[in-house]
Amino acid sequence: MIIKILGAGCSKCDKLQNNLEKVLRESDINAELVNVEELKEIVAYGVMTTPALVVDEKVVSVGKVLSVKELKKILNI
């Protein structure tokens, strides 16, 4: 599984990453976590508001800091 956080390193992006790392640690999921900060790459996903979350090349959330509970639901944990 490849999970990408789209965003330019803002505080919301950092919070989303922290929540995601917590979920991955607690669930012992083997996933590659990638930060995409380049605007051209972010726009290529059709995203205009960050942070955004992409799981296996599918955009699953835009413009929201997902909670641990929401992330678990998205990742089917």
C-alpha positions in Angstrom: 0.0 0.0 0.0 1.3 3.4 -0.9 -0.2 6.4 1.0 0.5 9.9 -0.1 -0.1 13.2 1.8 -0.5 16.0 -0.6 0.5 19.4 0.8 3.2 21.9 1.2 4.2 21.1 4.8 1.6 23.2 6.5 0.5 22.6 10.1 -2.6 20.7 8.9 -0.5 18.5 6.7 1.8 17.8 9.7 -1.2 16.9 11.9 -2.6 14.5 9.2 0.8 12.9 8.9 1.0 12.4 12.7 -2.5 10.9 12.8 -1.6 8.6 9.9 1.7 7.5 11.4 -0.2 6.7 14.7 -2.7 4.5 12.8 0.0 2.7 10.9 2.0 2.0 14.1 -1.0 0.8 16.1 -2.3 -1.4 13.2 1.0 -2.8 12.2 0.2 -2.0 8.5 3.0 -2.2 6.0 2.6 0.9 4.0 4.9 3.3 2.2 4.2 6.9 3.3 5.1 9.6 0.8 4.9 13.4 1.1 4.1 15.2 -2.1 4.8 18.9 -1.7 5.3 20.0 -5.3 2.3 22.0 -6.5 2.5 20.6 -10.0 2.2 17.0 -8.6 -0.6 18.0 -6.3 -2.6 19.6 -9.1 -2.1 16.5 -11.2 -4.3 14.7 -8.8 -7.1 17.3 -9.3 -6.5 18.6 -5.8 -6.9 22.3 -5.1 -7.1 22.3 -1.3 -4.6 20.6 1.0 -4.0 18.5 2.9 -5.2 15.7 0.7 -4.8 11.9 1.2 -4.1 9.5 -1.7 -4.3 5.7 -1.1 -2.9 3.6 -3.9 -3.3 6.4 -6.4 -6.9 7.1 -5.4 -7.7 10.5 -3.7 -9.7 9.7 -0.6 -9.8 13.0 1.2 -9.3 16.7 0.3 -8.9 19.7 2.6 -9.4 18.0 5.9 -7.3 16.8 8.7 -8.6 13.3 9.2 -8.9 11.9 12.8 -7.4 8.6 13.8 -10.9 7.1 13.7 -11.6 8.4 10.2 -8.2 7.1 8.9 -8.9 3.7 10.3 -12.3 3.6 8.5 -10.7 4.7 5.2 -7.9 2.1 5.5 -10.5 -0.6 6.6 -9.0 -1.2 10.0 
